[in-house]
C-alpha cells in the first residue's frame, strides 16, 4: 500500500483547500483513507531500518493537522449551541451539498462523527448492555437520517417530539439544538439516560429532557411526534402502539419509524403514510382518526 498512501499524501499536500473549516466531510474522509492505508503499510523487519518511516511520519503529521482543524470546528459549534445561536451552522455542516436521505438506514458516515463530537457523548461503561425480553440491542440512528427527519418534520414551538428507546439521545438532542421544538427521550437503561442528560447540560439545551422509564409506563400524552427505531418488539411494541392510538383519538399525531417496526406499523389502520415503506429509511406516518369531541 506504499503507492496509494504516497499518492494520497501528495494529493492532500498539494491542495490545501481541505483546511477551510467548512470542508469537514473531506477531512473526515481523508482521515479514514489514511487510516486504512496505514493498516497495510509494511513494517521493517526486526533490527532493520524501516524504509517507510518517513512516509509513516508524514501520514501521522497530516492526520494531526486534519484532527486539529476538525476539533476547532466542533469546539466552535459547541460554543454556538451553548449561546443559543448554533442551529444554522450545524445544519449547514449537516447538509454539505449532499442529499441527506441518500444513505441506507444502517449506514454511518462523516455526519455521525460530526454529531457525536458536537454532542460530546461520554461512552457508557458497558456498551454491551443485554436488553430485556422483547427489547432490541441499542444502535443509534444514523446522523444523516436524523438531519433528514428534522428537515422533513418542520417542527415548531408547539411540538414535543418523543423518542421511544432514545439510547444516548442523538435525536432528541439534535431536535433541541436545531429546532424551536421540545423533545423528550424515553430510555430504559439508566446509564444512557445520564449520558444524554450530561450532554444536554453541557450544551445548555433546555428544551430537551430524558427520563428513565419503560415506554409502556411513561406519560406520552403531551407528544405530537413520536419516533421509534425499532426499540422493542412483540407485546411491548403492541402496548406502545395502543397507547399512541389512544393519544391520536384526542388530537392528530405523527409517528416516525425506522427498521423492522415499519413493516408492523403498515398494518395499523389508524396511521397513513405517503412515503416509500422501506425499513432502511425513516417513514413518517400521520394519524387519521377523528378526535373525540
C-alpha positions as a printed Julia matrix, in Angstrom:
293×3 Matrix{Float64}:
   0.0    0.0    0.0
   3.02   2.34  -0.25
   1.82   3.63  -3.62
  -1.74   4.54  -2.57
  -0.59   6.16   0.67
   2.09   8.16  -1.15
  -0.47   9.25  -3.75
  -2.96  10.3   -1.06
  -0.4   12.32   0.88
   0.8   14.11  -2.24
  -2.8   14.85  -3.2
  -3.55  16.41   0.18
  -0.23  18.26   0.45
  -0.63  19.83  -2.98
  -4.2   21.02  -2.43
  -4.53  22.79   0.95
  -8.17  23.75   0.35
  -9.22  20.98   2.78
  -8.02  23.26   5.58
 -11.08  25.51   5.17
 -13.36  24.84   8.19
 -16.38  24.05   6.03
 -14.56  21.16   4.31
 -15.35  18.87   7.23
 -16.59  15.98   5.12
 -13.41  15.92   3.01
 -11.22  15.94   6.12
 -13.09  13.09   7.78
 -12.97  11.04   4.59
  -9.23  11.79   4.25
  -8.64  10.62   7.81
 -10.44   7.37   7.04
  -8.38   6.87   3.88
  -5.1    7.5    5.69
  -6.07   5.12   8.48
  -6.93   2.34   6.03
  -3.7    2.88   4.08
  -1.59   2.76   7.24
  -3.04  -0.62   8.15
  -1.33  -2.1    5.09
   1.92  -0.16   5.28
   4.69  -2.78   5.54
   6.78  -2.61   8.7
  10.53  -3.13   8.81
  11.99  -6.49   9.72
  13.37  -6.7   13.25
  16.69  -4.93  13.59
  16.48  -3.23  10.17
  15.93   0.43   9.38
  12.29   0.99   8.46
  12.28   2.27   4.85
   8.71   3.53   5.3
   9.41   5.64   8.39
   9.37   8.93   6.5
   6.07   8.05   4.84
   4.61   6.99   8.18
   5.72  10.24   9.84
   4.22  12.33   7.04
   0.93  10.46   7.36
   0.81  10.96  11.12
   1.63  14.65  10.81
  -1.15  15.12   8.28
  -3.58  13.2   10.48
  -2.77  15.54  13.36
  -3.41  18.62  11.2
  -6.72  17.25   9.98
  -7.84  16.37  13.5
  -6.82  19.77  14.88
  -8.93  21.62  12.31
 -11.9   19.32  12.97
 -11.64  19.77  16.73
 -11.65  23.54  16.22
 -14.86  23.21  14.18
 -16.52  21.03  16.83
 -15.47  23.44  19.59
 -16.89  26.45  17.71
 -20.17  24.64  17.03
 -20.49  23.7   20.7
 -19.9   27.29  21.73
 -22.53  28.48  19.27
 -25.04  25.97  20.63
 -24.33  26.99  24.22
 -25.1   30.59  23.28
 -28.32  29.56  21.51
 -27.09  30.56  18.05
 -25.67  27.36  16.63
 -28.53  25.69  14.8
 -27.9   27.35  11.44
 -24.2   26.49  11.31
 -24.77  22.91  12.45
 -27.43  22.36   9.78
 -25.16  23.84   7.11
 -22.43  21.36   8.04
 -25.04  18.61   8.01
 -26.31  19.37   4.51
 -22.85  19.89   2.99
 -24.23  19.92  -0.52
 -25.44  16.29  -0.45
 -28.86  14.69  -0.21
 -29.37  13.77   3.43
 -31.51  10.74   2.72
 -29.19   9.06   0.22
 -27.72   6.66   2.79
 -29.41   3.47   3.88
 -30.77   3.4    7.39
 -27.89   1.48   8.9
 -25.1    3.32   7.06
 -22.86   5.65   9.06
 -20.69   8.43   7.62
 -19.0   11.73   8.45
 -22.19  13.18   9.89
 -22.08  10.66  12.72
 -18.62  11.92  13.66
 -19.92  15.49  13.48
 -22.94  14.85  15.7
 -21.12  12.7   18.25
 -18.27  15.18  18.6
 -20.57  18.18  18.94
 -22.82  16.43  21.45
 -19.73  15.12  23.32
 -21.12  11.8   24.44
 -19.26  10.01  27.15
 -19.09   6.33  26.2
 -21.11   4.08  28.53
 -19.05   1.93  30.84
 -20.71  -1.15  29.4
 -21.66  -0.76  25.74
 -22.76  -4.4   25.56
 -25.79  -3.97  27.81
 -28.01  -7.02  27.48
 -31.56  -5.96  26.56
 -34.57  -7.3   28.4
 -37.09  -9.56  26.71
 -38.63  -8.0   23.58
 -36.14  -5.13  23.78
 -33.61  -4.62  20.97
 -29.84  -4.06  21.24
 -29.09  -0.34  21.14
 -27.95   1.11  17.86
 -28.01   4.89  17.3
 -29.97   6.33  14.41
 -27.52   7.38  11.68
 -27.0   11.13  11.82
 -27.88  11.52   8.14
 -31.31  10.1    8.91
 -31.7   12.4   11.92
 -30.93  15.57   9.99
 -33.17  14.44   7.09
 -36.04  13.84   9.5
 -35.6   17.25  11.13
 -35.77  18.86   7.68
 -38.96  16.96   6.83
 -40.9   17.5   10.04
 -40.85  21.33  10.16
 -41.17  21.28  13.95
 -42.25  24.42  15.77
 -42.51  25.59  19.36
 -45.83  23.78  19.81
 -44.28  20.39  19.08
 -42.96  17.81  21.5
 -41.0   15.03  19.84
 -40.75  11.89  21.98
 -38.06   9.34  21.13
 -39.11   5.93  22.46
 -35.95   4.0   23.2
 -33.75   7.08  22.92
 -30.43   5.45  23.82
 -27.77   8.16  24.2
 -30.22  10.76  22.92
 -28.89  11.63  19.45
 -32.31  12.54  18.03
 -33.82  14.48  20.99
 -30.59  16.45  21.41
 -30.4   17.27  17.7
 -34.05  18.38  17.71
 -33.4   20.67  20.68
 -30.27  22.06  19.03
 -31.74  22.66  15.58
 -35.43  23.46  16.03
 -37.7   25.51  18.34
 -39.5   22.31  19.4
 -39.2   20.5   22.7
 -38.03  16.91  22.83
 -38.09  14.03  25.27
 -36.07  10.85  25.3
 -37.61   7.8   26.97
 -34.97   5.18  27.72
 -34.96   2.08  29.9
 -31.2    1.95  30.5
 -30.27   4.41  33.27
 -26.63   4.75  32.16
 -27.72   6.0   28.73
 -30.13   8.49  30.29
 -27.41  10.02  32.46
 -25.03  10.37  29.5
 -27.74  12.12  27.45
 -28.55  14.47  30.32
 -24.9   15.44  30.72
 -24.69  16.23  27.02
 -27.79  18.44  27.24
 -26.42  20.29  30.26
 -23.03  20.78  28.61
 -24.66  22.48  25.61
 -27.28  24.47  27.59
 -30.08  22.69  25.73
 -33.06  23.44  27.95
 -35.8   22.25  25.6
 -34.84  18.58  25.92
 -35.32  16.13  28.76
 -34.65  12.45  29.32
 -36.45  10.02  31.59
 -35.51   6.52  32.61
 -38.68   4.53  32.1
 -40.35   1.64  30.36
 -42.13   3.13  27.34
 -45.3    1.29  28.39
 -45.38   3.17  31.7
 -44.18   6.61  30.57
 -46.57   9.53  30.22
 -46.64  10.17  26.46
 -49.81  12.25  26.41
 -48.14  15.58  25.52
 -46.28  14.26  22.47
 -47.07  15.47  18.97
 -44.39  13.44  17.16
 -43.14  10.0   18.2
 -40.01   8.26  16.97
 -39.25   4.54  17.04
 -36.05   3.0   15.69
 -37.45  -0.47  16.44
 -36.53  -0.23  20.14
 -38.76  -3.16  21.09
 -40.88  -5.87  19.53
 -43.83  -8.14  20.25
 -46.17  -7.29  23.1
 -44.12  -4.23  24.12
 -44.5   -2.67  20.68
 -48.18  -3.62  20.67
 -48.77  -1.92  24.01
 -46.99   1.28  22.93
 -48.89   1.44  19.65
 -52.17   1.07  21.54
 -51.14   3.98  23.76
 -50.31   6.12  20.74
 -53.65   5.26  19.17
 -55.38   6.49  22.32
 -53.5    9.79  22.08
 -54.5   10.08  18.41
 -58.14   9.88  19.47
 -57.65  13.2   21.27
 -55.64  15.02  18.56
 -53.63  14.32  15.41
 -50.11  12.98  15.91
 -47.24  11.81  13.72
 -45.28   8.59  14.19
 -41.83   8.15  12.65
 -40.38   4.67  12.25
 -37.1    3.14  11.12
 -36.18  -0.51  10.84
 -38.32  -3.67  11.14
 -41.08  -1.96  13.14
 -42.09  -0.16   9.93
 -43.48  -3.39   8.48
 -45.5   -3.95  11.66
 -46.99  -0.47  11.54
 -48.17  -0.93   7.96
 -50.97  -3.0    9.48
 -52.16  -0.16  11.74
 -55.38   1.18  10.17
 -55.21   4.45  12.12
 -51.9    5.5   10.55
 -51.23   6.57   6.97
 -48.05   7.48   5.11
 -47.27   8.59   1.58
 -43.62   7.54   1.98
 -41.95   4.59   0.33
 -42.47   1.97   3.05
 -38.89   0.77   3.38
 -37.25  -0.47   6.55
 -33.97   1.33   5.79
 -35.43   4.84   5.65
 -37.44   6.78   8.19
 -41.15   6.64   7.38
 -43.39   9.42   8.68
 -46.96   8.39   9.48
 -49.93  10.63  10.25
 -52.88   9.59  12.36
 -56.2    9.58  10.56
 -58.61   9.06  13.45
 -61.41  11.52  14.13
 -60.59  13.07  17.51
 -63.21  12.6   20.19
 -65.46  15.61  20.76
